[in-house]
Amino acid sequence: MDTPLPSNLPGHSRLDRTPHVVVTRHLEPAVEARMVQLFETRLNAEDTPFSRNMLREAMAKYDVIVPTVTDSIDADLIENAGPRLKLIASFGAGTDHIDLQAAARAKILVTNTPSVFTDDTADLAMAMIIGVPRRVREGVELVRSGEWTGWAPTALLGRKLAGKTLGIVGMGRIGQAVAHRARAFGLEIAYHNRKRLPEAVERMFGATYFEGLDDLLRTADIVSLHSPANPDSLRMIDARRLGLMKPGASLVNTARGDLVDQEALIAALESGHLTGAGLDVYPEEPNVDERLLRHPNVMTLPHIGSATREGREDSGMKVIANIRMWADGHRPPDQVLSGLA
């Protein structure tokens, strides 16, 4: 049983009424039904993304806002929020869409829903780690076009996975889940991370640590990105680093579109330096560059790394648990920021 925190701590005093909650996107029916049962809830049944003005209005009127990764909650919105707003209960693991420092200054708590989408995102990354070297997109297009003339000994030859090196950039929960899956396909695991993993974990994955990202890129046959988005990681895969990758290597990105310099990636693909790419995220979603869509061996997916019914429902239930704990005067289980700057 959690002990309530002292009532004089900002954000942790018990709310003496039912919380008023606004949700920016349509969530799973079971989640919305539970929210309506527990809170005074404004839902978004049409699932139309909130404009900036709609976000501003919501943050002026409600105790809790439930945004998603596509809602940019910046310093200006936070600094001009109404006095009622005390909790940003984000739906999803990432928090780079929220200005955490501004929230701290305003003594607004921030929660997220970590760990829910680890396996789902790792599964999708693995699908592209397999699919790009095996030219799956080209094969699908060939059959659907009606131009397939039948099996041939040299048709659509790809690359086998066993014995190749998978370079994982960002060896957190998702990166480790990808490593676990990749080992079953005979891939050698190399990784780059801000901190080296314990030796026991490296042994478990048979993973080799590269302190320098450049050295990892020179070594890997396939590179899979799992780093958070922050100022240090912005376009960290640029033209120079793409040039370090092996001729014929491939790149998979299920993390954030801004990790990659898109113009440089397109140039590396069109020149043939990279054999292909698997992309679930883009710098300017939902816009996807036509050159990526035209490339025969770029798997372009619509940001579905976490898109399973089970994961989305579990994430919604975590949001509800965070709101309930906050309203009862307890520290939310998935608190990102204490609210005490």
Secondary structure, 3 states (H helix, E strand, C coil): CCCCCCCCCCCCCCCCCCCEEEECCCCCHHHHHHHHHHCEEECCCCCCCCCHHHHHHHHHHCCEEECCCCCCECHHHHHCCCCCCCEEECCCCCCCCECHHHHHHCCCEEECCCCCCHHHHHHHHHHHHHHCCCCHHHHHHHHHHCCCCCCCCCCCCCCCCCCCEEEEECCCHHHHHHHHHHHCCCCEEEEECCCCCCHHHHHHHCEEECCCHHHHHHHCCEEEECCCCCCCCCCCECHHHHHHCCCCEEEEECCCHHHECHHHHHHHHHCCCEEEEEECCCCCCCCCCHHHHHCCCEEECCCCCCCCHHHHHHHHHHHHHHHHHHHCCCCCCCEEECCCC
